[in-house]
């Protein structure tokens, strides 16, 4: 079931009053909810007086931290550093951007980033688990007591841990996807003469056909069908250089049982018919 965005005013902010020793270590100092539209933009080209993070609820924006750009989409966490220039603005392809911000500070913050592998991380996409923590931090700061300030700092620590886990999971998913794509590519190369369908390749990858097609294109730049055609035509060019194989035999070797189909695919890819290619590229018999 789709989760509805809480009914909030377009913008709000509430500042906590942490004790000096809390500020020195780790504390949440400001929270807010925003809804930006049109030319909404924020620039802090001299950095900021505190650390800052943004969780996107809906819409999209571009965040730039010292020249490192990220696309902030629903579920993403975008981190800034107070000693670096940054700005963010609504994605030109999107009409609005809604989310939460949290400002925090303290000497423990960079230590936590380092401990959790976040020192050089500015953007964690797809971190939907963070939303409930972000909302709990907002609620705690709005209540404004010393106890909730401590709870909010603890939640902030937990938020960093969730970001770390999400990054680790993303790396694992990337490694798994790479292995799946390699399995599929090997299967295609080894079985060019057999029928090769999307569902068969998705099964080999261990993914749904839709997910497989998306992952495969992201990693190779080809749709599965385009990749199969490219490999088949490449192998056909290699075989056509051998005088002992005729065009029909080459077509069958690479998965095209009829000369007409093979010739059409080959010519579309190379600009030549298989026979013309063979005449030009075969060595002496």
C-alpha angles and dihedrals in degrees: 000000000000113000115232121226110251115258102258134156113261092260136004139156135187126189124216124219104223122179117260093252090053092051090052093054112029131321141152107237105176140013133184149166120223140185112194124189138181112347095003108156138159123198127186101172093168094049123247139275093246140025116271138199133180129204114200118222099178141341122035140266141179117240121197119193111182090325096317107119129202133179108232108211132164111307096018127129116211118194127198130189120226093224094055131072115249143168137178135197141173115282108257088228091057130062099212146010128210130184151113129275129205124193118197140158146181141115091270093064098077090041090055091047090053094045091051097042095252100117094108097027118110101163135035110186124202094018095148092153088070095067098081091048092049090050092048091052090051092050092048094052091047089057088054105200126138090246093054090049088060091045090051091053089051090049090050089056088050090049090057089050091052090050089051092050091048092052091048090050091048091053090049091049090049092051091047091049091050091052091048093051091048091052090052094047091051091049091051093050092048097046106037092136094057128076110274118196133178094246092052092051092046090052091053089050091048092234137111113267092249094048092043093052091051095046093045093052092046092054102038106024089235133097109237091253093049091049092052091049092048093051092045093050091046091052090045090055089053093049095045089063088065110086093206094069123070125209094264092051092048091050091052091048091058099042105271108114095186126060091222094058093043093049093049094050093043094049093047090054100041107020090239136087116245091249093052090048091050093049091053099042109033118104123226114303 
